[in-house]
Amino acid sequence: MKNKIKIILVSLFSLIAIGINPCVCLDLYEKAKTISYSNGMEVLNLNLFGTLLLFIFIYFFIKKNQKYLKGNVITRVISIVFSLLLIFGLSYKEYGNSSLIFNSLIFFILAVVMAIGYYFIIFILVNMIYDKIDKNEVKESKNKIILLFKKHPFIFSLIVILICWLPYIISFYPIILSPDPSYQIKQFFGIRTKYADYAVLLDENVVITNHHPVIHTLLLGGCLKLGGLLVNDNFGLFLYSFIQILILSFTLAYTIKYMLKNNVSSKFAFITLLIYSLVPMFPLYAMSGVKDVIFTSFIILYIIMLHKILNNKGKKLKFISYMLMIVLMLLVILFRNNGLYVILLSFPFLILSVKKDWKRLGLVFIITILLSSCYNNVILPAFKITPGSIREVLSIPFQQTARYVKYHEEDLSAEDKKIIDKVLGYNDIADRYDPELADPVKNNYNKYTTNEELKEYFKVWFKGLIKHPGTYIDATINNVYGYFYPNKLSWYVYYKYDTRIIKDGFDYHYNSLNGVRDVLSSFAIAFPLIPILGLISNIGVATWIVILLTGYVIYRKKYKYIVVYLPALISILICIASPANTYFRYALPFVFSLPLMVSFVIDKNFRKS
C-alpha cells in the first residue's frame, strides 16, 4: 500500500512538472484575473482527457521502473541540477529573469513542486542510462557492409563522408563566407576593418590583428592569394575549403577508427559515421570559412591524445610521440585564442594522472607554453601585429553594467556615470543592452581606456554588485542559459551569400545551383525540428550529455578519465564567458566530439577494468 501511495505521489509531482504551463499561470496572475473553469484549462499543456492519459502513462512508467528510484549521490546531484536548469531556463527564456520562480510565494511553491516532479523523472532516466551502459554488451553485426566497414574503418568512413558531403561541396562552391572570415580576408590584404578600430594598433600601417587567430587569417588569405595567381579568387577560396574539408573529414574518419580500436561496438561506430555523413551541420560547417571548424578538429584529436596517454598506463612513448603532442597542442592554441585555456586547464591534470611518465609530459607542457608565449609576446609584436582588445574577455561585467544602468540608473551618482562613460559610453548604453548578446555594449568600449580608468570602472561595478546582486545574476544567466537549457532552440548554419569582400574588388560568387542550395539549406534549417534526431544539433542536450558522461566516470570511480572530458567542460565554460547566448559555432568543440566522448564509456575495456 505504501509503495502504491509513493508511486501515485511521484506520478502527481511529475504530472504537474510536465502538464502545467507556469507561463500561463503567471500571465493570469499578473492580469489579476480569477481563474474560472474555462480559463483554468489554459494552465494545462493538454486538455483534461490528455492530462488524464498523461498521468496514467507516467504512473505505469514509474511503476515499471521503480527500481531506478534508488541511486547514489552522483545521480541524485545530476538530477537536481537538470531539474533546476529546466525551471530556471524556462523562466529566463520567457521573461528574461527569474520571475517565474520568485514572483510570489505561490509561484515559488509551484516551481518547487515542478522541480520535484522533474527530479523524479530525470532521476529514473539517469539511473536507467547508467544501468544500460553498465550492462551494455558488444554484439557485433555480421552484415557484409558492417564487416567491410570494420575491416577498413578509416578509408571506408572517409569515402562515405566525402560522398555524402559532395552535394554541399558542389552547391556551395567555393566556400560559405560569413562576416568573420570576410573581415579576415580583408585584413590579410591590408584593408582596414572594424577590428583595427577596436584596438590601439602597434603600427597604423599593419591593420591585421590577433582578434581572429593570425595563423587562420594567413591560411585563409594565403589560399585566396595563391588561387588568384593560379586561376581566380573563387578557386583560391576553394583551396581553403578543400584543406578544411580534408582536415575535418580525416579527423572524423580517424575518430571512428579509434572507436573500433577501443572495442566499441561496430554498430555504434557505424551510427556515428551516419551522423557525420548525413547530419547537415557537418558538411555545411566543413564549407564555412569560420576559424572554429579547424580548431574543433584539433580539439577532437587532442581528446583522443589524452585518452591514448591514459590508456598507455605510463609506458614510455617514442620521441616522435612527444613532438606530435607539442605540435597538436600548439595548433589548438594558435587556431583559437581561447585554445590556451583548454590546454592550461586540462593537460596538467593529465600529468597528475599519469605518474610514471609525469616528467616527460611535464616537459612537453612547459615547452608548449613557452613556444606559445614566444609566439604571442615575441613573434607577433615583431611583425607589429596587435593583440585582440581586452574587451573580448569582459563581456560578463559589461553586460552586468548595462543591465544595471537600464533598471537602476537612479542609484548611480554623476561621478559613477562619468566613469562608465569613459569606458563604455553612458548615454545610450541602456538602449544598446541586448540580454542575449554583449556585442552592442562591448563594441563601444573605449580602446584608449587606461588601466587606472579600468580600475575606477570596476569600483563602480563592484558597488552595483553590492546594491543589486540579483541584477548582475540576471544579466549573466540571461546571456548563457541556452547552453544549458534544451528547449532554447538557437540553431543556425552558415549558408547565405556574404558580399563584404565583393565590395573590395574580390571575385567571389556562388555557382548557378540555386535550387539545390535552397533544398540543402532548408533541410539544414529544419533539422533541429525533427523529433529525436534533431536533438543531435541541440546545444543544451549536448551540454547535458557531457555532464552525464562526466558523472558516469565519477559514478564508476574512474576518476582519471575525467581528464578526457575536461576539454569539453572547459569549452562549455568558455561559452559562459562568450558574448552570445547559444551561439552554435562556439559549441562546436563539444557538439562535434560528442560521439567520441560517448564511446569512451561504452568501451568494453573501460567497463570491465
N, C-alpha and C positions, 0 to 999 in steps of 0.2 A: 504493500500500500504506500509506504513512504517513498519507494522508488518511483511509483506512478505519479505521485504528487510532485516529486522533484522534476520528472520529465515534463509534466504539464507546466510547471513554473518556468523552466528553462525555455520551453516552447513559446510561452506567452511573452517572455522578455525578447526572444528572437523575433517573434511576430511584430512586436512594437518597433524593433530596430528596422526591420525590412518594410513593414506595412504602413508605418506612419510617415507622413510628409511634414516634417517640422517647419519647413519654409512657409507652407500654407498656414500652419498654426500661428507662426509669428506674424504673418501678414494680417490675419484675422484679429490677433491680439492688438496689433498696432492700430488697427482701424476701430478698435473698441466695439466690435460688433458682438452680439450674442450669437453663439453657435447654435443655430436651430438644427433640426434633423436634416434639412436639405443641405445647408452648407456645412454641416458637421461631417457629411460624407467626403467633403473636399480634403479633409486632413488625411484621408486614406489614399495610399497609392493605387489601391484596387477598389472595386465595388464590394458590397457586403458578401456576395457569393464568392468572389475571387479571394477575399480575405479569409473566408472560412476554409476554402480549398488550400490556401497557403498554410494555414495553421495545421491542417491535417497532414500536409506534406512534411512540414517541419517536425511535427510530433513523431511521425513514423521514422523520419530520418534520424532524429536524436535517439529514439528508442533502439533502432537497429545499431547505432554506433555509440551507444552509451559507454562502452569500454574506453572510448577515447576522451571521456570527461575526466580521466585521470592522466596526469602528466607531471613533468618535472618543472623546475623553476625557469628553465630556458624557454620552454613552450608557453608557459604562463606569461612571462615578460613580453615575449614577441606578440602574443595575443592581445595583451593590454595595450601595447604600443600601436598595433594596427587598428584596434578599436578607436583609440583616441585620434589617430590620423584620419579615420573616416568621419568622425564627428566634427573635428576642427576644420578638416578640408572642405566639408560641405558649407560650413559657416563662412569661411573666407572666400570660397568660390561665389557664393550667392550675395554676400553682404560686405565683403572686404574687411571684416573684423570678426570678433568672437561673440557678436550679439545673439546669435542663435543659441548660445550656451549661457551667457551671463546677463541676458536681457532682464530676467526676473527670477525669483525663486522657482516659479512654475517651470520655466524653461530649463533651469539648471537641473531640476529633478527629472524632466523629460530626457535631457541629454545624458544624465547618469543612467537612466533606465535603458536608453538606446545603446549606450556604450556597453552595458552589461549584456544586452542581447547580442550585439556584435561579438562580444568577447566569447560567448559560448560557441557560436557558430565557427568563428575563426579558430578557437582552441581545438575543437574537434577536427577541423580541416588540417591544421598544422600537425597534430598528432597522427592523423591518417597519412599525411605526406611523409613524415619521418618514418613511420612504420613501413610504408610502401618501399622507401629507399632501403631500409634495413633488410627487408625480405626479398628485395629485387634479385632475381636470378638471370644470368645472361643466357638467353635462349637464342641460339644462332639460327638464322634462316638458311634453307637450302635452295632458295631461289637462285637461278643462274645469274641474274643481273647482280644480286647481292653478293654472290660468290666472286664474280668478276670485280665488283667494287672493292671487296675485302682484299683481293689479291693485289690490286694496283690502286690503292686508295688515293694517292696524290694525283696521279695523271688522270684517273677516272674522274675525280672531283673537279679538277681544273678544266677538263674538256666540257663537262656538263655545265659548270658555272659560266664559262665563256659563251657556250652555245645559247644558254638561256638569257644571257645579258646582251647578246648580239643585236636584237631588235632595238634596245635602248641605245647601244653604241652607234648604230647606223642612223637612227632617227634623230638623236641629239648631237650628231657630229657637228662641230669638232669638240665642243665642250659646253657644259652648262655654267655660265658665268653669273654670279650674284654680286652684290656691291663690294664685299671684301676683296675677292680676288681681282676684281676690276680695278680697285684702288691700288692693289699691289702691283699690277701691270703698269699702271701709270707711274708709280714710284720708281720702278725699275728703269723706265725710260726718262726719268728726270722731270716728270710732270708733277707739279705741286698738288697735293691733296689735303683734305681736312686733317689728316694725321700729322702733317707737318705743322699745321696751325695749332694743334693741341699741345705741342711740346716746344720748349726753347731749343732750337737747333744748335748743334755744335758748330755747324758751318751752314750758312744760308744757301750755299750752292749745292749742298747734299740734302735732298728732300726725302730720301729713304729713311725710315725709322724702324726700330725694332718692336713697334706696336704689334705688327704681324711679323712672325719669325723671319729674319733676313734670309736664312737658307731656303725657306719655302718661296719667298719672293724671288730669289735668284733663280731657282729651279723653274718657276712659272714664267718669269720674264725671259730667262735664257732660252727656253724652248720656243717661245714666240719669236724671239730674235733669230734663232737658228732656222726655224721654219720659213720666216720671211726671206732669208737669204737663199734657201734652197728652192722653195716653191711659192708660198704666200703665207699671210698671217694665220689664216684658218688652219693650214697644215701645221704650223708651229704650235697652235693651241692644242691640236690633236696629238702632237708629240707628247705634250704634258699629260693629256688624258690617257694615252697609251701606257706611259710609265706608271701612272697612278692605278690604272686598271690591273696591270701586271702585279704591282705591289700588293693590292688588296686581294686579288684572286689567288695569288700564290700563298698569301698568308692564310686565307680561309681554307684552301685545299690542304695546306700543311697542318692546320688545326684539326681537320678531320683525320688525317693520317696519324696525328699524335693521339687522338682519342682511341683509335683502334689499337695502337701500340700499347695503350694502357688498359687493355682488356675491357673496354667499353663495348656494349652490345652493338653489333653492326647495324641493327635496326635503328638505334638511336643516332648513330653516325650518319646513316642514310637520310633520316628525317632532317638532321642538321644540314645535310647537303641540299635537300629540297628547300629548306628555309633560305639558305644563302642564294640559291638559284632563282627562286620564284617570288620571294617577297620583294616588292618594288623598291624598298628603301636601299637595298644593297646595290643594284645596278645604277640607280639614279645618283646615289652619293658617289659611286665609282666614277661617274661622268661629271661630277661637280668639282669646281676648282677650289673649294674651301680647304684650308690647311688641316682641318680636323680629320680628314679621311686617311691620309698617310700617317698622321700621328696615332690614330686609332689602330692602324695596322701594327705599328711598333709597340703599342701598349699590349696588344694580343700576344705578340712574340715575347714581350717582357714577362707576361704572366706565365707563359709556357716555360720560359727560362727559370723562373722562380720555382715552378713545380718540379722541373727536372732536377734542380740542385737539391731540393728537399728529398726527392726520391733517390738521390745518389748516395745518401747515408754517409756523407762526409768523405767519400773516396776522393783521392787526388785526381784532379782533372788535367787534361793536356794543356800546354801553354796556350795553344790557339784558342781554347775554350774561354780562357780568361780575357784574351784580347777581344774576342767576339762579344763578351759581356760588356766590356768598356765601350765598344762601338755602338752596341744596341742601346745602352743607357744614354750615351751622348746623343743619339738620334731622337730618343724620347724627349730629352731636354731641349734640343735645338729646333725640333719641329713644332713645339708649342711652349710658350713661356712658362705656363704652369706645370709643364712636364718635370721641372726641377723638384716641385713639391712631391710629385708621385715617387720619385727616386729617394728623396730625403726621408720620406715618412714610411717607406716600405723596405728598402734594402738593408738598413741597419737591423731590422727585426729578423731578416733572413740570416744575417751574420750571427745573431744571438741564437738562432735555431739550429745552426749547423756548427756545432762546437769543434769538430775535428779539423775543419778547413777554415776556421774563422780568420786566421792571419792572412791567408791569400785573398779571401773575399774582402777583408778589411782594406787590403792594399788596392784591390780593384775599385772599391768605393772611393777611397781617397784620391786615386789617380783620376777617376771620372769627375769628381767635384772640382779638382784643381784645373783640369782641362776646360771644364765648363766655365769656371771663374776666369780663366785666361781668355776665353772667347769673349765673354761679356765685358770684362774690365780692361783688356789689352787690345785684342784684335778689332772689335767693333769701334772703339774710340780712335784707333789708329786710322781707320777709314772714315772718321768723322760721322759715324752713324749714331744717331741719337737714340737713347733708350726710350721705351714707352713711358707715357706720363704716369705719375703716381696716382692719378685719379682712377686708374683701372683697378686698383685694389681697395678703393674707398667707396664702392657702391653702397655698402650697407649703412655706414654713418651718413652719407649724403642723402639717401632715401629717408632715413630717420629724421634728419633735419628738415627736409622738405615737407614731410607729413606733419611735423611739429608746427611749422610755420602755417600750414594750411588750417590746422584745427586749434592751435593755441597761440596765435600771434599776439594776443593781449598780454601774455606772460613774458614777452621779450622786451627788454629795455632798448632805448635808442642806440646805446653802445653795442648791445648784442646784435642788433640789426646791421649795424655798420660793419661789424666783424664778419658776419655771414656774407654780407655784400662783397667784401674784398675777396672772398674765396669762391663763392658760387653765384653771385649776383642775386640780390634780395628781391627786387621789385616784382618780378614775375615768377619767382620760384614756386609759389603755391599753384599757379596755373600750369607750370611745367610738370608738376608732380604727376606721374603715372604710377599707380600702385604696383604694377607688374613689370615695369621697365625703367631702369635707372638712367638710361642714356639721355633723356631730355634734361635731367638735373645735372648729371656729371659732365655733359658736353659743354656746359657753361663754366666749368672750372677755370679759374684764372691761372694760366700757365706760369705767370710771373710771381705766384704766391711764394712768399719766403717761409723758411722754417719757423720763424717767430710768429708770422701770421697764422700758420697752420696750428701752432701751439695754442694761440688765442682762440682759434675756431674750436678746438677740441675742449677747451674750458667751457665755452658756451654750450657745446654738445653735451658735456657731462652734466651741466646744470639742468638741461632739458630731460636727461635721463632720470635724474633725481625727482624732478617735479612730476613727470608723466611717463613713467616706465612702460605703461600699457601702450602708449602711442608708438614707442620705439619697437615694442614687441610686435604690434600690428603691422608696422612698416616692414619689418623683416619677414614675418610669416607670409604677408601678402605677396612678397617678391619671390618666395621659394616654395610655397605649399604644393604646387603642381608636381614637383619632383617626388613627392611622397603620397599624392592623392590620385588613385587610379581613375577617378571619374572626371579628372581635368584633362580634356582632350585638346591638346595643343600640338597636333601633329602637322608637320609640313615636310615637303621635299622640294628641292630646287628643280624647276623645270622651265621657268619663264625666261624670256629672251631679254638680257640686260644690255642696254645701249650705251652705257657710260664710256666705254673705250672707243666706240664708233665716232663719237663727237670729237675725239682727238686724232682722227685720221686712220685708225686701225681697221683693217678689212676683216671683220668678224660677222658671220652670218650663219643661220641655220640653213639646211637644205629644204627642198620643196615638200618633204613628207609631213605636211601639217596635220593631215588626218590621223596618221599613225601616232604622231606626238600627242595629239588630243586624247586618243584612246588610252595610251600608256599613262598619261598624266591623270586622266580621270580615274583609272584603276588605282593609281598610287594615292590619290586624294581620298578615295572611298575605302581603301584597305582597312583603316582603323575601325570602320563601322561594321566589318564582317564579324559576326558572332564567333567568339573563341579565338579564331585565327588573328583577328585584329589586335588582340592583346599583345602580340609579338612586337608591335610598334608602340606600345603604351609605356611611357617613361615611369609612371608611378608603379606599374606592375613590375617593371624591371628592377626598380629600387627595392620593392618588397621581396623579390626573389633573391637578390643579393643579400639582404638581411636574413632571409630564411636559410640560405646556404651557409652563411657565417654562423648562424645559430646552430645549425646541424653539426658543424665541425666542433663547436663547443660542447654540444649535447653528447657527441661521441668521444669527447675528451682528446681529440686530435689537435691540440692547441697550436702546434707548429704550423698546421695547414691554414691557419688564419692568414698567414703571410700571403698566400696566393689570392686572397680576396681583398687585400689592402689596396692594390691599385684601383679597384672598382669603388671601394668605400671612400678612398681619397678623392676620386673623380666626383662622387656624389657631394662631398664637402666642398669641392671647387665649384660645383653648380650652385651651392648655397651662397657662395661669395660672388657669384657672377651677377651681371647687371640685369638679366632677364629671367622671368619665371617660365619654366617648362620649355626651354629653348632646345630643340631636338639635337642640333649638332653638338651642343655641349655634352649631351648624354651619350654620344656615340661610343665612347670607350667602354662603358658598362653595358650598353644595349647590344653592341656587336659581339662582345666577348661572352655574352650570357650562356650560349650553348656549351662553350668550353668550360665555364665555371661549374655548370651543372654536371658535366662529365666527370669532374674530379670526385664528386661524392658517390657517383654510381659506378665508379671504377671498382672492379671486383677485389683488387688488392687493397684498396683503401678500406673497404668494409670488413675484410677478413683479418687485416693486420691488427 
